[in-house]
Amino acid sequence: MGVPISKITRELEIKSFQLHKWEERGWLGTEPVFKDPDNNGQRTYSKQQVERIEFIDEVIKDQRKREIHRTDPKEMEKLLLEKFGGEVTRIESKELIVLPTTLESFQESLIQQNKEMNAMREMIEELVKGQLELKSYIKESLPGRVQLEEHDRELLLSLKETMASRKKERDMAEATAIEEGESLGFFARFFKKR
């Protein structure tokens, strides 16, 4: 069994994203990294990969002591070749780990979608055949919506009537003011004492 990524990052005090980068650059060798399905797909590393990780970590920490803050990938590849031999090649991982629980929930969601789509298909077929009247269907299936629409209409009519009566009152007040010879400007009307 391999060494889990959590143990390595804790012991060496490095971040997991650094290990992922080292993997992508091919610094951990040609052997694929195992992802443990029993442990949420957590990466586990073989003994040889752990040796490489420890070596890379030592090189980088030594560089930090010498005030070198950026590791040259070509130099690291050269050091790995000298220490472990072989070839360093960048790994392009297109692998996707899917856990059984994920598949089950995905399957349930597809089943539910299919049921809903079939119900909609049947409803559309009935509407097309003319077996259902659209208005009666809406009233039966959405009674709250119909009541809401009626309430909205009543409210709009009430608002229109209120606005019309206020406009009429304002027009009458202006007409009275003009008749009385009080043709005042905007500011005079606005600041007029009542």
N, C-alpha and C positions, 0 to 999 in steps of 0.2 A: 504494500500500500504506500502511496506517495505522501509527501509532506504537504499539508494544506497551506494555502497562500496566507491565511490569517496567522499561522504560527511563524512563518518566515518573516512577514512584515513586522510582527511584534518583536521577534528576537533580534533582527537586524536593524530595527527602527527605520524602515523604509516604507514608502507608500505603495499601495497595490498598483496604481497607475504606472509607476516606474517599472514594475515587473512586466506589465502588459507591453510597455514600449520595448523593453529588452526582448520580449518574445517576438514582437513584430520585426525587430531588426535582425532576428536570427541568432542572437547572442547566447541563447540557451541550448543550442544544438539543433539537430534535425529531427530529434525525437518529438512527437507531438505532446502537447500538454494535456493531461487527462482532466476532465471535468466530472466531478463526483455527483451523479444524479441523486444519491442518498443524502447529500449535504447541500441542497439548493444549487447544484451545478458549480460549486466552489472549485476553483482550480487546485490541482495537486501536482506536485513536482517530484520527479524521480530523483534518485541519489545523485546521478550525474548532473542533472539540472540544478540541484541544490549546490553542488560544488561550483558550478559556473556562476550561480547567483552570488555565492560568498566571495568568489574571486573578483567579480565585477564590483561588488560593494567595497572590497578592500582597495581596489584600484581607485575608485571614485573618492573614498575617504582619504586616501593618501594624497590625491590631487588637491582636495580641499585644504589639507594641512599645508600644502605648498602654495596656497592662494590661487589655485587654478579652479575657477568656478564653472567652467563649461568643458564637458568631456567631448573630445573629438571622436566621432564614431569610427573613423578609419583607424585611428590609433588603438581604440578598444578592440576592433576586429583583429588587428595585428597581434595584440597581446593575447587574445583568446586563441589565435592560431598557434602562437608559440607555446602556450601552456597546454592546450588540449588537442591541437592538430585539427584535421578536418577542414571543412569549408564553412564559411559564414554566409548564409543566404537569407534574404528577407522572406518572412513567412506571411503569406496573404491568407488570413483565416476568413472563410465564408461559412463557417459552421454555426449552426443555430441549435441550442439546447432547449428542448421543450419537455417540461415535466409532465407526468401523467395527469396531475390535477389541472394543469392548464388546458390539456386536451379535453378533459371531461367538461370543464366550464365552457369551452369553445363549442363543443358538441351540443350542450344544453342550449346555448344561445342560438345556434343554427336551427335546432328543432323548434324553438319558440318562434323564431322569425318565419320559418316555413309554415307553421300553424297560422300565424297572422296573415301571411301572404295568401294562403289558401282561402281563408275567410273573406279577405278582400276580393279575391277572384270570384268567389261564389256570389258576393254581393253585387259586383259589377255585372256578372252574367244575368242575375235576376233583374237588375235595372235595365239592361239592354233588352231583355225579353219583354219588358213592360210588366212584369209580375209585381213590381214594387213601384209605388208612386214616391217620387223623391221627397215631396213635402211631407207626406204621411210618415215616411221613414225618418226624416229629420225630427218630426214632432215626437215620434215614439222613442227614438234613440237619444235625442237630445232635448228633453222637455225643459230643462233648466236654461238652455241657450235660447229657446223660443221666448220664454218668459223674460229673459234678459233683454232680448231685442225689443219686445213690446215696451218694457220699462224705459229703454234708451229712447225709443220714439216719443214716448210721453214726456220725458225729460227735455228732449230737444224742442218739442212744441211749446212747452212751458217757458223755456228760455227765450224762444223766438217771440212769444207774446209779451214777456217782460221787457225785452229789448225794444219792441215796437211801441209799447206804452210809454217807456221812458223817453224814447226819441220824440214821440208825439208831445209829451209834456214839455220837453226842451224847446221844440219848435214853437209851441204856443207861448212859452215864456219869452222867447226872442221876438215873436210877432207883437206881443203886448208891449215890450220895451220899445220897439220901433214906433208903434202907434202913439205911445206916450211921449215921443220925442227924446227918448233917452238912448239914442243911438250911440252907444259907448264903444270904445276900442276894446281889443282883447284884454289888455292888462287892467283896464278900468272895470270891465265886467268880472274879471277874475278876482280882483281885490276889493270889489264892492262890498260894503257892509250891509248886512241884512238885518 
